[in-house]
Amino acid sequence: MTQDRGGALAGVKVLDLTQMLAGPYCTMMLADQGAEVTKVEPVDGDPTRHFGPFRADDARKDFGGYFQSTNRNKKSLSIDLKAPEGRSLFLGLAREADIVVENFRAGVMDRLGLGYETLAADNPRLVYAAIRGFGDPRTGASPYVDRPAFDVVAQAMGGAMSITGVDARSPLKIGPGVGDIFPAALAAFGILAALHHARATGQGQFVDVAMYDGIVAMCERIVYQYSYTGRAPAPEGNQHPILCPFGTFPASDGAVTIGCPRDPFWLELIDAMGRPELRDDPRFTTNNDRLAHAAETVAIVEAWTRPRTKAQIAAALDGRVPFGPVNTAADIFADPHMAARGMLVEVEHPGSAAPVTIASTPIRMTATPGGVHRRAPLRGEDTDAVLAGLGLAPETIADLRARGIVS
């Protein structure tokens, strides 16, 4: 795969100081659309390089699947920001950058002498974004500002776990790291909104996304439900508190999802199930009627799906009723939709004889298609090239490396 490809964000320079998942996912979204993202790592590398899984034949273990997936399309500059010379190098890079993204705890960059105000003094058009558990005091000082946070903390505090699971006694974490990924997507949106403003006015700004806030926004339904009813929503299992039928249903070889948020879909489902008498049953006429008789409604649908295979259900409902099988990763790899949409891409993995597969970008554009064009970088793989772009001579870079300022 080639390193340089066009994209809607071609020419946009991003300095990425982030680690773990939220920050790297945000900058990955920018890189996928053509931004030049330079990952600024410690001299001993981003700690997530050591997270698996690893290929069985990978003796090098430069990085695992965790790092590969969200750091594709990026360059790597390995530098000691605590050293005065390292700090000076970063300041030089920031003068030419459009965007800086970090996800340290509040105050870390300020203590390094690299906070937003310092960087903006030299580069007023800079967009500086932070993703933290509880935000930054610049936009609203949370009482929790000094707490570290990860995905599970954001899911718990933001309300996602309170409505996920079989009942209120068993809150359940959502499988994917939505506590990281959704705030990351919000941050990418905020960055591009701020970049648009900066290009129009020459004025950059500080963009702040709290993971806690992001999950509250994702769970927006629980806010208005509580406001309207005075009752805190509880887990609904695999059904929906407002729409019916709308959830998962058993099949003979797994499970499927069926959603009938609008009454015409319910009529189509009735026909597919061979139950025309339900058309005249007042318990099921409207969504609100069906919701008032949710147990009966769900039981009717379950009785029809349970003895049938996922393929048989698909044949009966395809194109008529919103439906989808509950897929495993193996099912996703075999699904022709994935091939048609190019959603699974192969990339080189240093140390492994065969390429690995990662998920591509779901954002598609006709004029400036994004995508995965380069594997994740080795630690410091682009240090020489990035510093040469600052005007440093090879012997100067070699001296910095010998003294541990860069690697």
N, C-alpha and C positions, 0 to 999 in steps of 0.2 A: 504494500500500500504506500502511496506517495505521501509525503509530509505536507506539501503545500497544495491546497485546493482552494478554489474560490468559495464564496458563500456570502450570505447577506451581511455578515459582520467582518468580511475581509478588510484588513487594515486596522481593525480595532485592537489595541494592545492592552492586555490584561496581565497584571501581576497577581498571582494566586498564592497566598500564604496559608491556605486552608488545609486541614487534615480531617481524618475520619470520613464521614459520609455527607453531611449537609453541605459544607463548603465545596468539596470536590464535585458534588453532583451539580451544584449551581454553575461552577466554572466549566464543567463538562458540557452543559447546555450551551454555553457561549462558544466553546471550542467547536462543538458539532456544527455550528452555523458559521464557521470560518474565522472566528476571532483568533488572534495569536496569543495563546495563553502560555505564560511562563510560570511553571510551578516552582516557587521559591522554597526549597527544603533546607532543613538543618544539614550541617556537614556530614552527619551520620545517617541522613535520610529521614523521610516521613515514616513514623513508627508503623503505619498501616501497611507498609511493604511486607511486613512479617506476618500479616494475616493470611490465612489460607482461603480456599483450598489450593493445594499445589498438585501439579501433574506428577504422576508416579516416576517419570523419567527425568524430572527437573532436579538435577544435582546442584544447580547454581542458586536457585531460590532468591533471585533478585527481587521478585515480588510475586504475590499470589493473585488469585482471582478477584479478591476484594479490591485490590489496588488497580488491577488491569481494567476492570469494568468502568470505573468512574474517572480514570486519569488518562484515558485515550485522547489522542489528538493534541496532547500538551507537550511542551518542552520542559526540561528540568534544569534548574540552576541551584546548586547546592552551596550555601553560604552561611557564615556565622554572623547573625545579625547583632549579637552581643558585643562583637569586636568593633572598635571604632572604624576600622577600614571596611568591615562588612557593612556597617551602617551607612558609610559614605557611598559605597557602591549601590546600595538599595536606593538611596536618595537620588542618585544619578538616574537610575532606571525609572523611578517614580516621576521624575520631571518630564519624561517622554511618554509616560503611560496615559491611557484613557481611563483605566479602571484599576482599582486595587480592591481585592476581596480578602477578608480574614475572618476567622471564627475562634479567636482566642477569647479568654475571659476579658471582661471590660477592664480597660486600663493597661493591659499588657503592652500594646503597641505604644501607648503614651509613655510608659516607663522606658521603653527602648529608644525614645526620642523620634518615633516614626508614626505618631498619631495623625489623625486626619488634619488637624489645624497646621501641623508642621509641614505635611506634604502639600496641602492646599496653598500654603504661603508661596511655594515655588511653582505650583502648577494649579492655578485657580480653576481650570476647567476639569480637574480631576473628579471622577465619581468614585467615592470610597464606600464600600459596602461591608457591613458586618452582620454575621448570623450568629446569634448567641441564644442561650437558653431562655433568658429573660430580658433581652434587649440591652440597649445602651443608654446611660443617663442623658445623653445628648437629646434624645427624643422622648424621654419619660423614665424617671428613676424608679425602677421597681424595687420593692423591699427585698427581692430575691436576687438582686443583680450580681452578687458574689457567688451564687451557687453554680457549680458545674451542672451540665445537663446533657443527656443523651436522648435518643429516640424514645426509649421506654418512659422516660420522665415526662417528655412532652405529650406522649399519648395519654399518660395517666392524668396529668394536670389539665390538659386541654379538653378532656371530656370524651375522647374516642373510646377509652376502655370502659367508661361508665355505660355505654350503649352497645357494647360488643360482648357477646356471650349468650349463654342460655338463660341466665337470670341475674338479678342484682347481687347475689351472693358470690358469683363467679366471674368477676371482670376479666376480660380476655384481651391480651395484646394482639393487635392486627399484625399479621405475618410480615409483610414488607415494612421497611423502616420509614413509614409515612411521617413519623415525627421529625425525621430529617429531610425526607425527599420533598414533601409539600412545602415546608418553609424554604427549601432550596429553590424550588420553582418560583415561589413568590419573590425571592430575592433576585432571581434572574430577570423577572418582569420589572421589578423596581429599578434595577440597574439600567435596563434599556430605556425605561421612561426617563430616568435622570440623564442618560447619555443623549437622548433626543433634546432635552432641555439645554444641556451643556453645548451641544452643537448649534443650537439656535441662538444662544445668549452668551456663550463663553463662560458661563457660571456652572461650576460643578456643585456637588453637594454630598452630604452624608446619607447613606441609605441604610436603614436599620430594620432587620426582621428578627423578632423574638420567636423562637420555636414554639413556646407556649401560645403566643398570639396566633401563630400560623395554624395550629391545630384547633383552636377555638373557631377560627374562620372556616376551617374545613368542616367542622361540626356545626355549622351555622343553624341547622335545624333545631338543635337542642336549645339554642338561645331563644328563638321565637316560640318554641313549644312551651318553655318554662314561663315566658312573659305572658303568653296568651292564656295558659291554663293554671299557672301557679304550681304545677307538678313537675318535678324533675324527671325527664325521660329515663327509662330503665332499659336494659337489654331486651331485645325482641326475638332473640334466637336468629333464625334465618328468614323471618318474615319482616314486614314493614309496618310501622305504627300508623301510617296514613293511607297507604295504598294496599289493595287486596283484589286478587292474589298477586303477590310480588315477593318472590324469594326462591329458596331452593326446595326441590322435591325429589324424592327417591326414584331411582331407576333400577332395573334389575342388575345393571353392571356399573353402578355408581350413582351419580346425582346430576340433576339438571337445574337450570334456573329458568323461571317463567315470570314475566311481568305483564300485567294488564292494568296499567295506570289509567287507561281510558276505556270507556264502556264498549266501543266497537271491537277492541281487542278481546274483551270477555266474550262477546258474541261469536267471534271467530274461534275462540277456544272451545266454547260450547259445541260448535259444529264439528270441530276436530275430534272432540271426545265422544261424539255421537249422543249428546244429551240435549236434544231440542226442547224437551219439556222445561228446562231451566230458564228458557227465555221468558216464560210467563210467571215465574216464581218471584213474588215481590221481595223476597229476602235477598235476591241477587241482581236486581234491576240496575242499580247504580253502584259506583265505587263505595259511597257511604253506606249503602244497604249491605254490601258484601263485607265491609269492615265491621259493621254491627253484628254480623254473623260470620266472623272470620274463621272460627273453628270449623263450621260446616263447609265453608268455601274451600278452605285448605284441604279438608278431608276428601272432598269431591275430586280435587285435582290430584291428590296423592293416590287415590284409588285407581285413577287412570294411568298415572306415570309408573307406579311401582312395578307392575308385571312387564313393562316394556323396556327395551334397551334404549340407550341414548340415541343410537342411530334410528330406531323406529320412531322415537319421539320427534327427532329432527325431521324425518320424512313427513310426519303429520303436520308439523307446525311451521316448517320452513317457508319464509316469506309472508306468513299470515299473522303470527303472534311473536312478540319479542321472546327469544329463547336462546339458550346457550348451554352446552355441557360444562360441567365442572372439570376443567382440564388439569392434568398434572404437567410437569415440565416435559415429560416424554411426549405427551399429547401435543403440546405446543410445538415441539421440534418437528412432529410429523404433520402438522396442520398445513395444508396448501396455502392458506391465507398468509402464513409467515413468509413463505417463499415468494408469493406474489407481491408482498409489501416490502420485502427485503429487511425484515425486522431482526433476523438473526445473521450476524456477520462473523466471519472468521478473521482472526488477527494472529500474527506471529507471537509466540511466547518464548523469549530467550531462555535457553536451557532445555526446551522441549522439542522433540523431533517433529511434532505435528502441531498445526495451528489450534487455537482454542476459539470457542464461540462466545460472543457477548451480545447483549441486546443493543440494537441500533437506536437512533433517535426516532420518535414517533411524529416529529414535526416535519412535514413535507412541504416543499415550495416548488413551484414549477419553474421559476426563473433562476433561483439560487438554491438548488437542493443542498441540504446539509448531509451529514452522515459521518461514519467512522472511516477515517483515512489513515490513521497511524496508531500503532499499539501504544500502550503506556510507556513512558520513558524510563530508562535506567537512571539510577541516582546520579545527578550531575552530568547527564549525557550531553547537555547543551551548554554547559558552563562556559567553555571556551568561546563558542560562537556568540553567546549573549554578551559576554564581557568584551569581546572584540568589537561588538556593535557599539559599545560605549567608548571605543577608541583605545582600549588597553592593548599594549604590545604583547606578543606571545611570552616574552621573558618576564614581563610584569605579572601575567596570569600564572606562569610557572612558579614565581616567587610566592604569590598569594597561596597557591596550592601547597607548596612546601611548608608554609607556616600555618596551615590549617585554617586559613580564612575562607577558602573555598575548597570544594572537592569535586 
